[in-house]
Amino acid sequence: MADTADAARLLAVCTQPPWPVRDGYGLRVANLLERLAASWRITLVAPVEAAPHGIACVPVRLEGTGLTYPWRFDNAPLRASVRTALAAHPAARALVFPGAEALWFGADDLPPAVMDMIDCNPLEFWRGALGGRSVRERLRDLAELPVATRYARRTVRRFSATVLVGERDAAWMRWIGGRDSVHVVPNGVAVPAEEALVAEDDAPTVVFLGSLGYAPNVDAALFAADQIWPRIAAAVPEARFVIAGRTPAPEVAALAARPGIAVAADVPDVVPVLGRAWVSIAPMRIGVGIKNKVLEAWACARPVVMTPLATNGLVLPPGHEGFVHRDAAGLADAVAALLRDAAARRSAGAAARALVQARFSWAGAAARIEALLRAAC
């Protein structure tokens, strides 16, 4: 935390608990705030009782589901808590996270703010409307698309800067908002020490990692099990497929009954899971934002075979162009080739680890956010 008396006060507002980290939202909020606390005195308004690292906390209780979508819940308690926080700790700037953006609409007495939107909601609903797994899901996403678009437009026009994790998300937001104040700041990743990495399993192992109750990950896991895995198993019969992550949806948990597939629920640490894997996959077909699963695998020196959608916000390591495919056959062939070629996958893994060490640090992400905060007006 900043230890100088003249450090500026920063108000941070989010609608989900950053600690303990349970998903991509919490991962980003926690890492950014922990690093920004080195140069700002931070007051956090969030549904959490306490914050680590010397950050002052104003707790708020929010009711409802979908708290990252401001039209889905009553934001009156959040608004009241922000006023309480500002009365006690007047802030020079504010950093706002998804779900809290509507507080700034029409409120000219709030501090100049940067909106870290993370993902583009209209793009999320558009892709869901086109590629949802059921007619009901598609209709639901189609109904929310115009609402999300109106909120996105107001967000871009209200905040000094709006931040997204990937260029595709940012391009949509610039188009919707009609402003050039939209910036890309990808996530960072914690890179395990060399000695923390574990050796590959004896059997050729493919892993899919993610929050297994999240709709895009559910879709990807089922797509992998139904269309990609059978092709891999036919090409490399001794291979096994591990689906690992938090809170599997029932249809994901049921995949463990299939030959060669294991479901590892709520693993406490992904590093050993990724270490034992030979290859990771990210066959995403819907969803938005950056895929932390890819960064985490690269940090563990594991190559990732993925769809083009999963590359958003990323820079491909040298030689990884051949690991990106749209269709199940191409994805399966790329995985099988890596399973058969130890030298190729180890070389690809080393290149991936070097890339994230050089390009995807949380310190770098926080520095870019800080520059936008300092420039906010």
N, C-alpha and C positions, 0 to 999 in steps of 0.2 A: 504493500500500500504506500501511496505517496506520504512522505514524512515531512514535507515542507509546508509551512503554514499558508503559503500563497498558492498552493495547488488548487486548481479550479474544481468546483463541485459539478459532478455529472449525475443527472437523474437517469436511471435505467428502469424501463418498464417492460415486464413480460407477463404472460398469462399462464405459463406452466412452470413448475419448479425446475430450476436449473440443476439443483443438487438433490439427491444423487442423480447422476446422468443416466437417463433411461432410453433416450432416443436422440435423433439427429438435432432436434430443436434444443434440447438441454445441452448436448455436446457443444454446440456453437455458442450458446449464451454463456455457459460456464467458462469456456476457454477464453472468449473475448473479454469478459469482465475481469477474470483473474489477471489478465495481462494489462488491461487498461487501468487497473488499480495501482499500477506502478507510477502513473502520472496524473491520476484524477482521484479526488475524494468522491466515492460513489455512494449514492443512495439508491437502493434497489426496491422497487415496488413489485411484489410477486407473491404468488400463493405458496410461500415458504416461511417458516418461523425464524430461520436464522441463515445468514450467509457466511461462508468462510472468508479468510484472507482480509479481514478487517473491513468488509463492505457493510455499511449500515443498511438495515433491512426494515421495510415497512410492510408487514404481512397483509394480505388481502385474501378473502375467501370468495371464490368464483363458483357459480353453479352452472351446470349444463355440459353438453358434449361439444366437441369441436371448438375448443377455446382459442384456437389459433385463427378462427374465422370470426371477425368481429360482429357479423350480422346474426350469429347463431346463439348469442348469450346476452344477458343484461349486463352492460358495462358500468352501471351506476356505482357499484361498490369499488370498482377499479378507479373510476373518476374521483370518487371521494378520497381514496387512499393517495392518489397523486397529489391532490390539493393538500392533504395532511403532510405529505413528504416535503412539498415545496414550502409550506409554512415553517417547518422546522429547519429545513436545509435548502435555502434558495439556490437554484442551480443555474450555471452559465449555459449549459447545453444539456440535451437529452438524447439518449439512444433508445429507440423504440423497437420492440420485436413483434412478430405477427400476433394479431389479436388485439393489440392496444392502439393501432394506428388511428382508429376512429375518434379517439379522445382529442386529437389535434384538429379535427375538422371543425372549422368555425371558432376555434378557441385561440384568439390572438394573444392572450396573456400567458401562454405557456412558453417555455424556453425554446429557442431555435433547436431544431431536432434533425437527426439522421434516422431514417427508417431502414432497419435491417430486415427487409421483407423475406429474405432467404430464398423462397420459391415464388414463382409466379402462379397465383391461384387460378386466373383465367385459363392459362395454358394447362394446368392440372385438370380442370373440369372439361376443357375441350378434348384432351386426350382420353379422359374417362368416357366422354360421350361417344367417342369414335371406337374405343377399344375395350369398354367394360365387359365383364364376363357374363352379364345377364342384361336383359332388356330393362329390368327395373333399375339396375345400377346406371345404365346409360341415360335413362330418362331423368333420374335424380341429378346426375351431373349436368345434363343439358338445362335443367331448371335453374341450377345455381350459377350457371355461366354468366348470364347478364348481371346478376347481383354482384358477383365477384369482379366483373369488368367495371362496374360503376365505382366500387370501392378502390380498385386499382388506379383508376383515372384520378380520383380525388387524392389518393396517396401521393402519386407522382407530383401533382400540382400543389400539394400542401407542404411537403417536406423539402428542406434544403437539398437533401440527397437521398436517393432510394438505392438500396444495395441488394443485389441478387448474387447467388453463388455461381451461376453459369451464364454464358453469353446468350443461349437460346431464351432463357427466362428474361434476361435483360432486354433483348430485342423486342419481345412482346410488350414489355412494360414501357419501353420508349414509344412504341407504336400506339399503345392505348393512351398513354399520358400526354403524348405530343411534346415531350421535353427531353433535353439531353442531359438531365441531372440524374440519370440512372447509371450506376457503376457496378462492376463485377468484382467481388472479393470472394474467392473460393475458400473453402474450409482448409484448415491445417490437419495434421495427423500426428499422433505421438509415435515416434519411431523407436521400436524396442532396441535395447542394446544388443550387440552381436551375440553376447553370451546368453541372452534370454531366448534366442531362437532355438527351436527344437528341430530335430531331424525329421525328414519325410517318413511317413509310415511305410511298413514293409509292402503293403498292398497299394496298388495305384489308387489314389484317393482324390476325388473331386469334391469340392465344398461349395455350397451356396450359403452365404451369411446375410442375416438381416433381421429386422423386427418382423416376426412371422405372423403378426396379426394385422399388419399394415397392408392395405389392399394391393398396391403395386408389387410388394414382395410376395404376397399370396399368389397373385397372378403369375409372377416369375417362377415361383417354386413349382406350381402346377404345370406350367409350360415346360419347365425343365424335366419334370418327372414323366410327363405324358409324351413329349416329342423329342427331347434331346437325349435324355438318359438311355432309352432303349437303343438308340444308334451307337452311343458310346459303349454300352455293355456288349453289343454285338461285335464291335471292333476290338475291344479289350475286355474279354470275358472275366478276367480276374479283378477288374476295377470295382470300386464301391463309391457310393454317392452319399455324402453327409450334408444334411440340411440343418443348419445350426442358427439359433437365435432366440429372442425373447418371445414368450407367450404365443406359441403356435395356434393358429386358427384350427378348428376341428378338421377341416379338409386337408390342412398341411400335416397335422399329427397323424392322420390316417395313412399318409404316404409311407410310414414306417413298415406297413404290412407288405409292401411290394419288395420283390427280390432285389437285393443289392443296395437298398436305400435305408439309411438310418436317420432319425430325427433327434437332434440333441437340443433339448429345450433349456432355456435360461442358463446357458453356460456362463460361469463367473468371469472368464477371461478368454477373449477370442484369440490371443496370441498362440497358445498351444494348439488350438483347433486349426488355425491357418498354417502353423508350422508343420503339422502332420500331413496336411494336404499337399498333393503334388501340383494341382491346378485349382484355381478358383474360377467361378463363373458368375456373371451378372447379366442374365438374359431378360433385361427389363423391357417391357412393352408399353407400360403406362407409367404415369408419375412424372415428377419434375425434380429440379434441383440436382445437387451433386451427390454422387453415390459414395458414401463413406466406406462402404464395403470394399470398393475398389482401392481406395487409398490405404485402408488397413491391410489388405492383402499385399499390395505393393510394398508397404513398410516392412512386412515380414518376408520380403524377397520371393513372393509367389506371383507368377504370371496370372493374368485375368483374361478370360475369354468373355466377350461381352457384345451386346447390341450397340448400334450407334447412339441410342437414347442414353445409355449408361456412360457415354463419354462426356456428357455435358459438364462444363466447368473444369475439365481435365486437359492436360497435355499428354499425349501418348509418349511413352518412353521409346527410345530408338528400337526399331525392329518389331514394334507391336502392332503395326498396321494390319498384319495378317490375322490378328486375334479378334477383329471386329467384323461381325456378320449379322445380317438381318434375319436369316432363316435358320430353322432348327438343324438342317443338314450341314450348313456351313459352320455353325457353332460346334456341333458334334465332331465334325472332321478336325477342326482346330484343336479341340480338347484331346482327341485321340492321338493326334500327331505329337502333342506335347507329352502325353503319357508315355509314348514310345521312345522319346528322345530326351534323355536326361541332360545331356550337354546343352541342348537348346533351351529347355525350361529353366535351367540354372543360370544360364547367361541372361535370359529374359528377366528372371527374378532379380538378379543383381542390378540390371539396368533400371528396373522399376524402383528398387530401394534407393538407388542413387538419385533418381529423379525427385522422389518425395522429400528426401533430405535437402535437396537444393531449392525446391520450388514450393513446397506445401507445408510451411511452418505456421503454427498459430501466432508466433511472434510477428511474422510478416503480415498476416491477416489483420491483427490488432493495430499494427502501425498504419495500415491503409485506412482502417476505420477512424483512427485518431486524426489523421490528416483531414478527413471529411468533417469530423466534429469541429476541429479548429477553424475550418473554413466556413462553417454553417452560419447563416445570417437570416 
